[in-house]
């Protein structure tokens, strides 16, 4: 199953459509083994788990970075009013030099508490919001303060075919500024920065609210390649099931894929709810023009959730079908063993009966044992009994694999 992204004529507005196409691929057994061996590699992924760096009862609103946080770096992008700045900076004071333009300060790495406090003081950010910035396992949400909005999103970085990383993206939106805080050093927002620098589209001519929308839209769009790769993995799993692969590793791969879908669902669903809340409240920092684009972003998130639910149901069906297949094969084995045991029951009775040690010289103690053809007769009788039982089982249909 492949997801096809459709881009409409306007450069800034993305109208997303999906075509679920079934790729009919006839693979040779060697190719299928190679594909399954690739799926059997354990995929590294960052799970979304509840973690807090502050202990219970600690003072709220305190910036306490993690010990393993990446070094803090700042990048300033300013545009509008004939100003275009796009460079790394070392001091928060440099931001004041471009007042009057839309200022976007991108902070990568959350190790420096001093830098974070200086940014909060320069822009008047609420301490509780800054505490949520460094606690990077927040649920995606939108909070409104006196003169700015605080948005928590969760982006994804598609590093390889079976490896992706989830990352918290914290966004502050003010009248003429946007602040973004990323956990890692990698620049996952460079696509927006390139659009501003090249003045492509209308982003360079709009305000800070449109920039915030573009960042949220990019965060949602980054999930599409990941979901598409999972769809391809499900295709491989379906083909493996069709090839009657009875290995337990296949069940492990199905479970791993379903777990990946669950982690993506946990990341996307609250973002969809937060976008819906932002559209419903109509905050004064968001213009009516940007509200239209936010609805489009909400539609992207809803479509992603729909496909994730479809793929989860597909994985559940594959798991149930594989379990049923394994159970049926076990039943076939037990049926064969039962037939063999049933055939040997009367034969064992005959051999046990005539294997008793009685004095055969007496007339009442098994006189047939002294017959010249007694052994041949007993063997023939057992063959007839076994054959009769096989014919009976065959006529009942118990020997077929229907």
Secondary structure as UniProt FT lines:
FT   HELIX           29..39
FT   TURN            56..57
FT   TURN            60..61
FT   TURN            67..68
FT   STRAND          73..80
FT   TURN            81..82
FT   STRAND          83..89
FT   HELIX           92..98
FT   TURN            99..100
FT   STRAND          102..108
FT   HELIX           113..123
FT   HELIX           127..134
FT   STRAND          141..144
FT   STRAND          149..160
FT   TURN            161..162
FT   STRAND          163..173
FT   STRAND          177..182
FT   TURN            188..189
FT   HELIX           190..197
FT   TURN            198..199
FT   TURN            201..202
FT   HELIX           203..205
FT   HELIX           208..242
FT   TURN            243..244
FT   HELIX           248..281
FT   TURN            284..285
FT   HELIX           288..353
FT   TURN            354..355
FT   TURN            360..361
FT   TURN            363..364
FT   HELIX           367..370
FT   TURN            372..373
FT   HELIX           374..396
//
